[in-house]
Amino acid sequence: MHQPPLRRPLLTIAIAATCGTVLAPFPSIALAQNASADDAETGQQLDTVTIYGTLPSRYEGRYADTALRIPKDIAEVPRTIDVIPEQFLLDQQAREMADAFRLSPNMVVGDGYGGSREHTLIRGFNRNDNIYRNGVPSGNASRVDPATIDNVQIIKGPVADIGRMSPGGIVNIETKQPQFQREHSVSTTFDEHGQRRGVFDLTGPVGNSQNLAYRITGAAEDSDTFRDTTVDRQFLSSSLLWQGDSGVRIGVNHEYTRDRRDIDRGLITVPTGDSRREIADVPFDTRYDANIPNERDSKAHLVELNVTIPLVNPAWEIENKLFYSREDNEDIRAEVAAVGSDGVLARRVLSNQDQEIVHRFARSQLIGEIDTAMPMRLATGVEYREYNQEWKNFSGNIQAGGTVSNPDSFSLVNDIDTPSRAQHFDASLKSYGVFSATEFSLTDTLTLDLGLRYETFSNDYHNENLLTGETTELDSGRMNKLTKGLGLVWETTPGLNLYISYADTFEPQNIFFGDQRVIEQNPSEGRQVEAGMKWRSADNRYFITGAIFDIREDNVVEFVNGEPVPTGGITSKGAEVSVAANPIDGFNVRGGVGVLDAEIDSDNDATDGNRPRNVPKTTASLWASYEFQNPESALRGLGIGSGITYASNRYGDNTHSFELGDYTILDTGLWYYLPVGNGNRLRFDLGVKNVTDEEYIVASGGNTRISVGNPRTFFGGIRFEF
């Protein structure tokens, strides 16, 4: 089987001297730097060439560099990986990460603490901490700013050499890196409800250096939504990359984020009898926080250092990574605690104060190739991870007043200064891991992947009741876990790979139950078996993947109305198909379909055999675009795209007391590239999200936390590339 290089090769374009300079005013980044070379055979001198255009496969990503120990084409990886490039986010005018997540089969979003955090469900498993950044668990509890994204990598199922992760999979955000080719852009986006966002992205060599490059990316947003909530966000990322003549590479990055937004708990449900509930029949812009400002203020800093040192043998190198992040949060909110049979609301004011989240991560790994009778590629190393979270939680008294249909008829009192409950929490998790990932070329067409990880971890927990002085302490002591996985990839014919894989995983848990002070300490444990195919056409215009899988996780805990609830185990069986295609020049398609049979396996008769909340049986998406590229056409530079997303009915809780319904969302947009000066371009965007103005539910966080989707929204944007 073909063995890819250790590093993804740069795209190389050679054009004869008579071609001169080419300018194609259709969407893209510059693909080739100015260059000259001698043809060794003909002696012909090649002239300077500059090409502006989009890669032919506009929405296809074939590498997941930072998500894999051994970089390779994902067609040769024995598990499902969806790579969504920045170009798709640009064409779709993605405001948040959820716009990218819904493109992946068997993946939906959760309520995300009132929309203030990233929160995904992958293959039926609900985790709000499965977001990675450049191969490192991010540790933060806020939104990811789209300005930093080069591509989104969705890894389905567990990876043994990662070890600690949800059996459903993870999302890895690969951020933009410094380039030695100068590229600058500034842009703004806006919509009818009040979105106002600006972004700049600057990269290139420092001065005339051939060894040092920089990248500075920033964004500012001051937006409103149709629910009269606000987003005030600032983001700045600064990076430097130094490449020595010996091959040593040193990269450093600092990011700062300030994110102030409303915690939007959405709609509520009301009892209908026989333990059944239904979503309140009120306008979708109804809010239940009354006169209390539901606000969350988050500040985050992170620093990442990468050092790669080549060894004497050019096939081997040592990669080192250090990562540090700190996030400080404050919030206050009013929430519905219960709804009476007469429709009267019981609400209370809550607040988290002085929340500090600190995450430290270090990795050193040796990666290389051994060319023997059985060639192999190996990545082995050690990792350290420390996660500390400390905060104070205050809860006011229950206040009765206002109704389901008229919540503002009663004014709430902000009684956080005289709370009915006040607690201080301090939790930490430390772990040390030794891992290896090995790829054996058994034959020219058969590859065996082996993954192993041995991890030692410990939890510490402290809780103090600030009203009574009572404390709870817990030290789990050291625990150990070995995770293992293997996969076989068989290249049956050129371009067609079949595979089968197995991997297991675990997640340490440090769970608190509010006033109940019940602590769940045992790690959850999961495993997956997956089989599938990956096919790429000879002309690389089509890339199709398909998989079937069987997943199980035991000792599962989820949060319902803010309280952890053990659900026993979850099983998930399903299938999915994805396609990225470029049938003809200018026409690009990306789509996928997923079917899922997920069940709770529990001693609780009320939930045993039920589908987990927020999990649909069927998901599907399709996005297609066409760009006029004929230089003789008056329409060249014009592009149009349209997409549809579907999710079948979901339940709002594990007891199936109410349903969320299904949804089908249609989006459309068009853009136009206008050449300005020598190599500069303007891009204009116009479009509509949710064209049919469908009212739909995004997710449920519990009986009184129903996240609603956006109505029909007209948007626009302007981008200048220079």
LUMRO-91050 format. One record per residue: x, y, z of N, C-alpha, C, CB in turn. Coordinates in steps of 0.05 Angstrom, whole numbers, plus 5000, padded with zeros to 4 digits. Glycine has a CB too. Layout:
XYZXYZXYZXYZ
...
END
This chain:
501749765000500050005000501850255000498150005024
500850464987502450704986503050815013500950924969
505450895019506251005044506651315041508850875055
504951475054505151765052507551865067502651895061
508552095061510852205075510052285103511952445060
512152345120511652425147510152695148514252445162
510652865129509353125128507753155103511453345131
505553295105503853335081505453505061501253475088
505753415036507253565017505753815008507853394992
507254025001506154264990505354214961508054504992
503254354953502354334925504454474907499554464921
505354334887507354434868506154464840509854244868
506554694828505554744801507854834784503254944802
508254714761510254794742508954864716512454574738
509555104705508355194681510555304663506155424686
510355244637512455324618512755624617511855214590
515055704606515755984606513756164591518456024594
512456054571510656214555508056284569510056084529
507556154593505056194607504856474619504555984628
507156584627507056844640505656834666505757044622
504057044672502657064697499657014692503057344711
498456844709495656774706494056894729495256474704
491857014723490057114744487257014738490157424746
486256844756483456744753481856844776483456434752
479957024770478457154792476256984803477357424782
476756744812474756584825475756524853474056334810
473956444872474556424900477056264906472256324915
478656364925480956204932482956344948482156114908
485056194952487556314963489656274941488456174990
491956404944494056364924495156084927496256574926
495655944905496555664907499555634902495055504888
500755824889503655784882505156044887503955684853
507456014897509156254901510656314875511156204925
511656554874513356624852515856434852514356924853
516556324830518656124829519956124802517655844837
522356024801523755974775525455724778525456214766
525755574757527255324758528155244730525555094771
530155074729531054974703530054694699534154984702
528954634677528054364670530654204664526054354646
531153994680533653844677533953714650533753634699
531753644637531853504612531953694588529453314609
530353904588530254084565531954334568527354154560
532654394594534154644598532454884596536354654578
529754854594527955074591527655234617525254984581
527855494615527555664639524555714644528955944635
523755674670520955714677520655994689520055504698
518556144680518156414688516556424715516656564667
516456664725514856714749511856654744515157004759
510656514762507856434759506356494785507556134752
504156624783502356664806499556584798502456964815
498356404814495756294807493856364830495755994802
491556474824489456524844487056344837488656824845
486256174856484056004851483655814874484455844826
481355674874480755484895481555204886477755494901
482455044906483054774899480654644887483954614925
481054464867478754344853476754214872479654144833
477654064891475853934911475454134934476953664921
473654314930473254544948472554464976471154724937
470954254980470054185006471153925017467054165006
473353835005474553585013477153635029475153394989
477353495051479853505066480853215069479553635094
483353165062484352895062486552845083485452825034
487153045099489153015120488153115146491753155112
488752975168488153065195490753075211485952875209
492453265203495253265212495553245243496653505202
494253435257494753455286493053255301494153725296
491153125289489452935302490652655302486652925290
492552605285493752345282496652345291493552245252
497452125305500252105313502052095288500751865331
501151935268502751895244501152025221503251585238
502052255211500552395189500252215165501952645182
497852195155497352035131494752125118497251735138
494352045094491752085080489651935096491951985051
487352075102485251945118484051705103483152145125
484451685077483551445063484951195073483951475033
487251225086488750995096488650965126491651025087
486651095138486251075167483850895173485751355180
484150685190481950495194479850595214483050235205
478850835210476650945225475551175209477451035254
473151265216471851495202472951755212468851485206
473851925194474752195200473552385179477952215201
472052575188471052785171472753035174468052845177
473853135152475453385153473853595137478253335141
473153815151471654025139473454265137469054095156
474154355112476054575109474854845113477254555081
476655035117475755315121474055415098478255495125
474655325074473155425051470155375054474155285025
469455145066466655085070465455285090466254805080
466855345112465855535131465555815118467755555155
467355885100467156145086464656145068469656195070
464355945052462055935034459355935049462255705015
459355795071456855765087456456005105456955515103
458456185107458256415125457656315154456156615116
459356125163458956005190459456215211460855765194
457456255229457756445251458856305276454956565258
458156045279459055885301459855615291456955865324
461155455308462055185300459755005293463755075322
457455045304455154865299454554855269452654965314
455155065254454555065226456254855211455155335213
458654795223460354585211459654305222463354645217
458954295247458354035260456053895246457754065289
454054035238451653915227452053785200449354115225
454453835188455053715162456053425165457253875148
456653335190457753065194455552875202459953075215
455252645189453152455196453252365225453252215177
450952315236450752215264452052405284452051945267
451752665278452852865296450853105298455652965286
450253175323448453405328449653565351445553315335
448553795356449553965378447753955402449854255368
448854005426447254025450446554305457448753885473
445454345481444554615489446954795497442554595511
449254675505451654825510451455045530452554945484
450254985554450055185575448855445565452855235588
446555415553445155645543446455775519444855845564
447955605503449255715479451855845484447455905466
453055825508455555955514457955775512455456075542
457555515506459755325504459355155479459855145529
461555035469461354835448460254575461464154785434
458454435447457254205459456254025436454854285478
457353785433456653615411455853345421458953585392
454253205405453652925409454552775384450552875415
456352585388457452435365456652145369460552465364
455352035349454451755349452951685374456851575346
451351875385449651825407450751875434448751545406
453251975436454552025462454852325467457251885463
453952395491453652675498455952765515450952725512
457752925503459953045518460353335510462552875514
460753505530461353785524464253855527459653975541
465953645531468853705534470553535514469753635562
469353475491470753315471471853485448468953095459
472453745454473553925435476653935439472254205437
478153875418481053885419481954115401482253615410
484454205407485654415391488454335384485654695407
488954295358491554205348492453955363493654425352
490553765367491253515380491453525410493753425369
490653745422490753775451487953825462492654005460
486953675482484353745494484354035504483653545517
482454185494482554475498482254555527480554615481
480454425542480054485570478354725575482754525582
477854895555476255135560473255065559476955345540
471655245570468755205572467255425558467855185601
468255515535466955725520466855655490468555995524
466055845474465855805446468555825432463856015434
468855685410471255705393470655925372471955435380
472456115370471956325349472756215322473656575356
470856225302471456115276473856245262469056145258
474656485270476956625257479456465258477356895269
479856295278482356145282482455885267482756095311
480355815253480155535242481355515214477255455242
483155325211484055235185482255015175486955155185
481654815192479854605185478854475211481154395167
476554335208475354195231475553895225472354285235
476653755244477053465241475353315261480153385245
473453155251471653015269472452715268468653055260
473552615290474552345291472352175304477152325307
471251985290468951825300470051585315467151745277
468951535338469751305354472251355370470051065336
472951165388475351205405477951155390475151015429
480051275400482751235390484451145414483951505377
485450895412486750775436489150925446487550485429
490751045427493151185437492551455448495151205414
490051555444489151795458488251715486486951945442
486851485487486051375512483551505524488251405532
483951735537481751875550480052025530482752065572
477651925524475952075506473251935506477052085477
471252065496468551955493468651735471466452165486
467251515475467251305454465851405428465851065464
464351625430463151725405465251865387461051925412
467351975399469352115383470052385394468552135355
471652535379472552805387472452985363475352795400
472453245369472753455348475453585353470453665350
477153585332479753715333479753955315482053515325
480254185327480454435312483354485304479354675329
483954485279486654545270486754845263487454375245
488454985277488455275275490255365252489355405301
489955615244491555725222494355775232490255995213
496255705215499055715221500555925204500455445218
502756025213504356215196505156085170506856315212
505256245149506056155122508256335112503656145103
509956225095512056385083511156525058514556215077
508656475050507456625028505656835039505856425009
505957075031504457305042501557285034505657575034
499757285053496857285048495457455069495656995048
493857645060492457825079489457835071493658115078
487857855091484957895086483658035109483557615081
481558195103479858315123477058265113480458625127
475158225132472458165124470458255145472057865119
467958285137465858345155463358195147465258655156
461758115167459257975161457058105178459457665168
454558075169452358205183449758065175452158505176
447758085191445157965184442858145194444857685195
440458075187438158255193437458275223435758155178
438358075239437658085267439658235284437457805278
441958315272443758485286446558365289442758535313
447258155274449958065275451858265262450257785260
453958335276456058515265458758405273455658815276
460258315253462758175259464858245239462357865259
467258295249469558365232471858175238470358655235
473458105217475657915220477958015203474857625212
480457985213482758025197484657795200484258295204
486157735179488057505179490457585163486657245168
492757605176495257695162497457485167496157965173
498757395145500957205148502957255126499856915147
505457165132507557195113510257185127507257465097
512457215111515157215124515557475139517357185102
517257465160518057705174520257835158519057635203
519558065147521458205129521958035104524058265143
524457995098525257835075526257565084527257975058
525657495109526757245120525656995106526257235151
527356805103526556545092526356345115528556445071
526756425140526656245162524456315183529356245176
523556565182521656655203519056765190522956865221
516756655199514156745189512356805212512956525170
510356965206508457045227505557005218508857345234
503757005237500857015231499457155253499756725227
497857355246496157495265493357485256497157795269
491557375272488757345265487157475288487957055261
485257635281483557765301480657785292484558045308
478857815311476057835305474758005327474657565302
472658145319471058295339468158265330471858595340
466458215350463658175344461958325365462957875344
459958465355457958595372455258545359458558905375
453958325368451658225354449158195372452257955342
446858195359444358125371443157895357442358375371
441257755370439857525358436857575357440557265373
435457405344432557435342431257405370431357235323
432557285389431457255416432357495434432356995428
433357705422434157945437436457875457431758065451
438157685450440557635465442857765451441057335469
445057805465447357945454449857775455447758215469
451757835437454357715436456457935433454657495413
458257955452460358155451463057995454460058375474
464457955431466757785431469057915417466057515417
471457885430473957975417475957735418475158225432
477357715396479257485394481757585380477957255378
484157495390486657565378488557325381487857815390
489657245358491657025358494157125344490456775343
496457075357499057165347500956925346500257395363
502156875323503856635320506456705306502356415305
508556565313511156575299512056295293513256735316
513256255270514456005262517256045252512755855241
519155905264521955915255522755645244523856015277
523855635220524755395208527755425202523255325182
529355265217532255275213533155125188533655165237
535455185178536555045155537054755160539155185146
537354685186537754405193535154245194539254385219
532854375192530354245194528854285220530653955189
530154415239528954475265526654675261530954585286
524354615273522054795271521054865299519754655254
520655125303519755225329517355405323521955375345
515055345335512755505332511555585359510655355316
510755835362509555925387506956085380511556105403
504956045396502356175391501156265417500455985376
500056505417498456605440495756695430499956845454
493656615444490956695438489656825462489356445428
488157035456486557165476483657185466487657455483
481857115484478957125477477457255500477856845472
475757445493473857565512471057515500474457875518
469457365514466857285504464757355525466756985496
463157555519460957635536458357585520461157935546
456657415531454157355518452057275538454557135497
449557295529447357205546447256905548444657315535
446656795571446056515574443156485568446756415604
442556365545439856355535438756065540439756425504
437156035560436055775567433755705549435155775596
432855875532430855805512428055785524431555555499
426555595514423755545522423655345545422055455498
421155295554420755105576418654905568419955245602
418354695583416154505579414154525602417254215578
411754435596409554445616408354165619407354655608
407454095644406253835648403653805634405953775678
403053565623400453515610399053285623400853465580
400153165645398852935658400252685650395952925651
399852475667400952205662403952215658399552075638
405352395673408252425671409152515644409652155678
407452635629408152735602408453035604406052655582
410053145585410453425583410353505554413053505596
410153765548410353865521411554145522407553875508
412854215500414154475499411954695498415954495473
412354895514410455105517409655225490411455325536
407155275486406155385461406255695463403155295455
408655795459409156085461410956155437410556165488
411056415430412856495408415756415414412756805404
417256355393419956255397421956465407420956145371
421156715408422956915420422256975449422757175403
420556815461419756855490422156785508417356685497
422656965527424856925546423656915574426957145544
424956755592423956705619425856815640423456415623
427756985632429557095652428657355663432357125640
426257445655424957685666426857925666423957635694
427058055689428658305690431558245699427458495710
432357995702435057925710436757895685435057655726
439058035684440758015660442257745660442858245659
441457565642442757305640445357345624440957095625
447557385639450057455626452357265635450857745633
454157205616456557055622458957205610456356765611
460957255627463357395618465657205621463757655635
466957145598469156955598471657085586468356695582
473957045600476457135590478356895589477657365607
479756865567481556635564484156705551480156405548
486356605561488956625549490056335545490956785567
491356295523492756035519495356085505490955835503
497255915511499955925498500655645490502056045518
501555625465502455365454505255385443500355265432
506955195450509755195440510154925427511755245462
511154915402511754675387514654685378509854635363
516154475384518954455376519354185363520954495400
520254185338520753935323523753925317519053915298
525053705325527953675321528453425304529353655348
529553465280530253225263532753095275530753315234
532752825272535152675281537052635258534252405293
539252495264541252445243540052305220543652295255
538452105226536951965205534652135197536051675215
534352225172532252405164529452295167532752495136
529252035170526651905173525551935201526751615165
527052045220526252065248526452345258528051875265
524652415276524652675289523252655316523352885271
523852855333522552875359520753115359524752895382
518253075366516353295367515653345397513753225351
515753595404515153685432513053895432517753785446
511153875451509054075452508554145482506453965439
508354405487507554505513505054685509509754665526
503054655527500554795524499654885551498354625510
498755135553497755245578495355425571499855415593
493155395586490855575582489655645609488755445564
488555875611487155965635484656115626488956145653
482456045638479856165632478656265658477955975617
477656515658476256625681473456695673477856875692
471556605689468656635682467056745706467556375673
465156905699463056995718460456985703463657295728
458256905718455656915705453456965726455156655689
451257065716448857085732446457025713448557365745
444456895724442256815707439756755724442956565690
437456785711434956705723433856475708432856945723
432956265722432056025709429455925721434155805711
427855795705425455675714426155415728423455615690
425155385753425655135768423354945765426155205798
420855045762418554875760416255035748417754755788
414254895738411855015727409454885741411654985696
407755045753405454945767403254855747404255145785
401354695758399154605741397454835730397354415756
397555065744396055305735397755475717395155465759
400155385710401955545692403655745705400255675672
403455775732405155965747407955865749403956025775
409856045744412655975744413955985772414156155724
415755805777417455815800420355855790417255555819
421556085796424156155785426056225808423956385765
428656225801430656305820432956425805431556075837
434556585819436956705808439356545817437257005817
441156495798443556335804445956485794443356055791
448356415805450756545796453156365801451156815810
455056365782457656245786459656475787458456045763
461356485807463156705811466056605815462356875834
467956765807470756705811471456435800471456715841
470356365777471056105765473656135750468756015745
475455945756478155935744478655655734480356035763
479255635708479855375696482655395684477755295673
484455215694487255215686487854945674489155285709
489054945651489654685637492654695629487854635613
494054495637496954465629497254195615498854475654
498754205593499153965577501953965566497053945554
503253725566505953695554506053425540508153725576
507453425517507853185502510653185489505653145480
511852945489514352905474514152635461516852925493
514452635434514152385420516352355399511352365407
517152105394519052035373517351915350521151835383
517852015326516351925303518251875280514152135295
517751645266519551575244518751325230522351555254
520551235212520051005195522350805198519651085166
521650545196523650335196523250175170523450145221
525250175153525050045127526449775129526350225104
524849565135525849295137524249115119525849195167
524448855124522748665108519848725112523348375116
519048825136516348915141516549215149514948745163
516349395129516549685136514549765156516249845110
515349955174513550045194513950345200513849885220
511950465209512050745218511150755247510250935200
512550915263512150905292512051185304514350745305
510151225322510151465339509751365368507851665330
511651445385511551355413512451585430513151105418
511251615453511951835471510551835497511552095457
510752065511509452095537507852355537511652105560
505752365553504152605557503452645586501452575540
503252905592502352985619500053175616504653115636
497953135632495653315631494753385659493353195615
494253635664493253725690490953925685495453865707
488753865698486354035694485254115722484153885678
485154375727484154475752481854665748486454615768
479754635763477354805761476454875789475154665746
476155145794475255245820473155455815477755355836
471055455831468955655829467155655853467355605803
465555875855463555905875460755905862463956155892
458855765874456155745863454155845883455555455854
452456035874450456145892447656105879450956455897
445756055896442956015887441156165905442255715887
439356325893437456485908434956315915436556725892
433056445928430656305936428756275913429356455959
427056075914424956035895422956265896423455765899
422356385873420456605872418156535853421856875863
415756535863413456455847412156705836411356295864
411656695810410356925797410856925767411357185809
409057045752409157035723408056775714412057065714
407356765688406156525677407656435652403156575671
406956195643408256085619408056275595407155815612
405656385592405156555568405756845574402256535560
406056925599406657205606408757215629404057355614
411157125623413157115644414057385656415656975634
413757595640414657855649412658005667415358035625
410357875673408357995690409258005719405757855688
411557885726412557875753415557945752412157595766
416458125769419258215770420758045791419558515776
422957925783424557765801426357945818426157565786
426957855841428857995859431557865857427858005888
433658015853436357905852437357875881438358095836
437057635892437657575920440257415922435457435933
442057435903444557285904446257365929446257335878
445957615938447457705961446457575987447358005964
444057465987442957316010441957046000440657476024
443756875991442956625977441856415996445356515962
440256235985439356006000441455775999436655905989
443255795980445355595977447855735967444555355959
450055675979452655795971454855585975453356055987
456255515954458255305956460755385941457155045945
462955275951465555315938466555045929467655455956
467255025903468254765891471054795882466454675868
472654585885475354585875475954295867477454675897
476254245841476653985830479053975812474153875815
480553765813482953745795483253455786485453835810
484453435763485053175751487853185739482953095729
489552995747492252975736492652695724494353025758
494052685702494552425689497252425675492352355669
498452185674500952135659500451905640503352085679
501151935615500651725596503151655579498451805578
503451405574505551305555504051175532507551105569
504651245507503151155484504951065461501251375475
503750905444505150845418502950795397506950595422
503550875373501950825350503750715328500351075340
503150485318504950355299503350265274506450115311
504550315251503350225226505250025213502750465207
504349775209505949565196504949525167505849305212
506649525148505949465120506349165117507749625099
504249005122504448715120505048625092501848585130
503648745072504248705044503948965030502248495032
504148965004503849214988501049324991504549174959
499149154998496349244998494949215025494749094978
496449115045495249065071496849195093495048755077
495449365110496749515131495449455158496749815125
497049415178496049365205496849605223497249105217
494849725236495349945255494849835284493450185250
496749895302496549825330496850075347498649605338
495050105367495150325385495050235414492950525379
496750345431496850275459497250525475499050065465
496150525499496650735518496250635546494750985512
498150705564497850635592497850905607500250455602
495750945623495351205636494951165666492951355623
496251345681495851355710494551625715498551325725
492451625731490951875736489851875764488651905715
489252125773488152165800486352405800490352195821
484252395817482352615821482552715849479452515814
482352975852482053105878479553285877484653275886
478153285899475653435900475253555928473253245894
474453815928473953955952471354115949476254145960
469554095969467054245969466654365997464654065960
465954615997465354746023462654886020467554946030
460954836040458454976042459055246055456254806058
458755456040459555716050457555826071459755916028
455255706074453255796094453655646121450455746084
454455396119454755236144457655176151453254976141
459455206132462255146137462954846134463055226164
460954676128461354396124462954346099458654246123
464854156100466654106077466553806070469554186083
467153756045467353486035470053466020464953406016
471653266026474253226013474352956000476553266033
475652935978476052675965478652675950473752615945
480152455955482652405940482452125930485252445958
482152095904481651835892484051645894480851865863
486451755899488751585897489351535867488351325912
491551395862492351345835490851105823495351295833
489851145799488550935784489950905757485450995780
489750665745491150605720489250495700493450405726
489850535675488250425653489950385629485850615647
489650145617490850085591488750085570492349815592
489150245549487350235526488850125502486250525520
487449985485488649845462486849855438489349555470
488049845415486549845390488149735367485550125384
486749625348488049535323486249575300488849235326
487449595276485849635252487349515228485349925248
485849415210486849305185485749465161486249005182
487449545143486649685118487649525095487749975118
485749455077486449295053485749445028484849025054
487749505012487349634986486549424966489849794977
483949384962483049164945483749224915480049124948
483249464907483949564880485049844884481549554860
486449954864487450224867485150424873488950314842
485350554896483250754903481150644922481950854878
480850384925478750274942480050134966476950084926
479550234990480550115014478250015031482250315030
478549775041476749655061478149645088475749375052
476749675110478049675136476249565157479049955143
477449475179476049395203477849475227475449085204
476549565249478149655271476749605297478849955268
478349595319477349585346478949775363477449285357
477649905382479050075402477350105426479650355389
478650135449477250195474478250455486477549965494
476750545506477250815517476150835545476051035499
476751055558475651105585475651405589477350955607
474151485610474151765618474051785649471851925605
476051905662475851945691473452135696478452065702
472252105719469952275726470352385754467352115724
469652645757469752775782467052915785472152975785
465052785796462352875794461252955821460552655782
459853185822458653275846455653305841459853545856
454053275862451153275859449853495876449953005867
451053735876449753955889449253895919447154025876
446753945928446053905956446353615965443354005961
446053425946446153145954448953045961445052975931
450953185952453753125958454352825953454353185987
453352725931453952455923456152465901451452305912
458252315904460452335886460752075870463152405901
460752095844461151865827464051865817459151865802
465551655824468451675820469451475799469751615845
467951265793469051065775469151175747467350805776
471251115732471451215704469351075687474251165693
468351215667466751085646468650935628465051295631
467750715616469350555599467750485574470350295613
469050505551467650455526469350305506466650705514
468150205485469550075463467950095437470049775470
469250065415467950075389469149875370468050365377
467349745354468149595331467049725306467149295333
468749775286467849915262468949775237468750215263
467349765217468249665190467249855169467149375185
468849885148468050085128469650075103468150355139
469150265085470550285060471050585054468950165037
473250635039473850895030474750875001476151025048
473451034984474051014955474651294944471750894939
476851314930477551564916477851494886480151694927
476751664869476851614841479751674831474851784825
480351564808483051594796483651884791483351424771
481652044784482152324778481752504803480252414756
481352374826481052514852478652704852483452674858
476652654835474252824835472152724855473052834808
472452474864470452354883471952224906468652154868
470852274930471852134954469452054970473752324970
469051794973466651684986467551505009464851534966
466251535032466851365054464251245065468351515077
464451005076462150885088463050715112460550705068
461350695132462150545156459750435170463850715175
460050205184458150105203459750075229456849835194
458350105252459750115278457950005300460750395284
459249915321457949815345459549925369457749495345
458250095386459550225408458050165434459750535403
459550135455458350115482460050265502458149815490
458550405520459850535543458450475568460050845538
459950415589458750355616459450585635459850085626
457750595656458050795677457851085666460750755691
455751135652455351395638453851585657453751365612
454851835658453552045674453052285656455252125699
450652395657450052635641448752835659448152565617
448653085650447553305665444753365655449353555664
442753365673439953435667439153655686438153185669
438253885674437554115690439754185710434954055706
442254155700444554235716445554035736443954475730
444153805739444953605759445953355745442653535778
448153235754449052975742447152745749451952915752
446652585729444852365732446052115720442052415719
446551905735447551655723445551525705448451455745
446351445681444451315663445251025658444451465636
447150915673447950645668449850625645445550465663
449050485624450650455600449150545575451550175596
450550585554449350655528450550485507449750965521
448850375490449750225466448950385441448649935465
450550375421450050535396450950365372451450805397
449050305355449750165330448650335307448549875330
450250345286449350505264451050485239449150795272
450450655220451850665195451850955185450650475174
453851015168453951285156455451275130455151485176
454751455113456051485086456551785082454251365064
458951855072459552125065460852145038461552245086
460352365024461552404998462452694995459452324976
464752724983465752984974466452954945468253084991
465353124928465653084899466053344884463252934887
467453324862467953544844467553444815470853674848
464953384808464353244783465453394758461453204780
465153654759466153814737467454064749463953894717
469154194734470454434744468454634753472354554723
468754734778466954934788464654834805465955104766
464054574801461754454816462754274838459854294796
461954334863462854184886460554104903464854344902
460653864914458453744930459653614954456853544913
458353654976459053505001456453425015460853675020
456253175023453853085036454352825052451653035016
452352755068452552515084449952435096454652555106
449652175102447252065115448151885137445451915094
446851905160447451725183444951615195449051875204
445051365202442751235216443951115242441351005199
442351135264443451075290441250935307444451325304
442050725320440350585339441750595366439650285330
441150795382442450825408440350765430443551115411
441250625450439550545473440950575499438550255469
439450645520440450645547440050365559438950865565
442250275571442150015585442450065615444449825574
440150065629440150155657438349985674439250445658
438949985700437149845720434650015725438649805746
434650255715432250435719430250365697433150735718
427950265706425850185686424850415670423550045701
425050665681423950895667425650975643423851135686
428150885643429850965620430950725605432151125631
430950485617432150255604430850195576431850005622
432550175556431650125529430850375513429249945530
430950605527430250855513432550965497429251065533
431951125477433951275463434851505480432951365435
437451565481438351795497437252055486441451805498
436952245504435852505496437552635475435452695520
436352795458437652955437438752785414439753115449
438452525415439652355394437652275373440952095407
437952355348436152275327436852005315436052485305
434951875304435551625290436851675263432951455286
436151895250437151955223438152245221435051895202
440452275210441452545203442352545174443752635222
442052765161442852785133443553075126440652675113
445353115108446053385099447153375071448153515118
446753595057447853615030448353915024445853495008
450753975015451454245007452754234980453354385028
451854404961452954404934453454694926451154264914
455454744910456055004900457154994872457955154919
456655204857457855224830458955504827455655164808
461455504815462755764809463355774779465355784825
462655994767463256044739466256104736461556274727
467655934721470555964719471556014691471755714729
469856014672470656064644471556354642468356004624
474156404636475156684635473756844613478056684630
472456714594471056854573468256934581470956694548
467256824604464456874612464257124627463456634628
461957274622461457514638460757454667459157674625
460157194673459457114700461757014716457256914699
464157014705466456894719466857044746469056914702
467456894767467657004794465156984810468457294792
462856904797460356874811459956584820457956954792
459256554845458756284857456056284871460956204876
454856044871452256014885452355744899449856024865
451355744923451355494939448755464954453655494959
448055214959445555164974445854894989443155144955
444654885012444954645028442454585044447254665047
442054325051439754235066440754055089437754085048
439654085112440353925135437853805148441954095156
437953555155435653415166436453255191434353225145
434753265211434953095235432252995242436253255259
432052745247429452625254428652695283429452315250
426352595291425252665317427152575340422552535321
427352745360428952685384427252715409431452865385
428152585430426752615456428252825473426552345471
426752965490427953175506429053085532425953385511
428452835540429652715564429752415561427952795590
431152285580431551995577429151835584433851915595
427151955597424651815603422651835581423551915629
423251995561421552035537418952165545421051765523
419052355564416552495572415752705552416952615600
417552795535416752985514418652965490416853275525
417753055467419253035442420053305432417552895421
422253305417423253555405422453585376426253565408
421553365363420853375335423253355317419353635330
422653355291424753345271425053625259424253135249
427053655241427353905227428753865200428854115244
428054035181429454045155430054335150427653915132
432554405148433454685144434754715117435354765167
433854915103434954985077436355255078432654995055
438855255069440455505068441355545039442955485087
441655795032442655855005444256125006440355874985
446156144987447756384986449156414959449756395008
449956654954451556704930453856894936449856814906
455956884921458257054925459357134898460356914942
460957354899462157444874464957554881460357664861
466857474865469657564868470257784847471657334866
471158014856471758234839474758294841470058484846
476258254819479058324820479458624825480458244793
481358694842481958974848484959004848480759054876
485959154828488759204826490258944818489859304853
492758934825494558714817494458484838497458814813
492758284833492658054851490858084875495257984860
489558314879487758354901484858284892487858644911
483258214912480458144905478558234927480157844900
476158294919473858334937471958104934472458604932
470858004956468757794954466257914968469657524968
463957894954461457984965459657734969460058184945
458357724992456657504999453857605005457757345023
451857454996449057495003447757225006447557674982
445957195025444656935028442456935048446756725035
441256695050438956655069439456395083436256665054
439256405109439256155126436456095134441056195150
435755835134433055745141431055875122432355805170
431355825097429755955076426755925081430455845048
425855695090422955635094421955745121422455335092
423655865136422855985162421655765181420856205158
422955535181421855315198422555365227423055045189
420455315244420855335273421855055282418255415288
424155045295425254785303426754815329427054675281
427054585342428454565367431254455362426954385388
433354595372436054505369436754275388438054735373
436154315414436954115434435454175460439954125438
435553975477434353995504436553965525432153795509
436654155544438354125567436854045592439854385572
434353975588432553905610429854015606433753995637
428053975626425254065622424954355618423653975646
426754515629426554805628428854935612426354925656
430054785594432354885579432154785550434954795592
430354895535429854805507430955015488426754765503
433154945474434455125456432955125429437455045451
432355365419430855385394432655485372428455585398
431955405347433455485324432855755313433055275302
434555855297434156125285432056125264436856235274
430456335261428556355240429956425213426456565246
428356465193429556555167431156805172427356605146
433656805162435457025167436957095141437456955189
436757345133438257455111440957555121436657675096
443157485106445757565115447357675092447257325128
449557805098451357905078454157915088450458185069
456057955070458857975078460658095057459857705086
462858205065464858325047467558235056464558635045
469258145038471858045045473858165024472057735045
476058265034478158385017480658215021478658685023
481758104999484157945000486358094985483757664988
488658124999490758294987493458184995490458584994
END
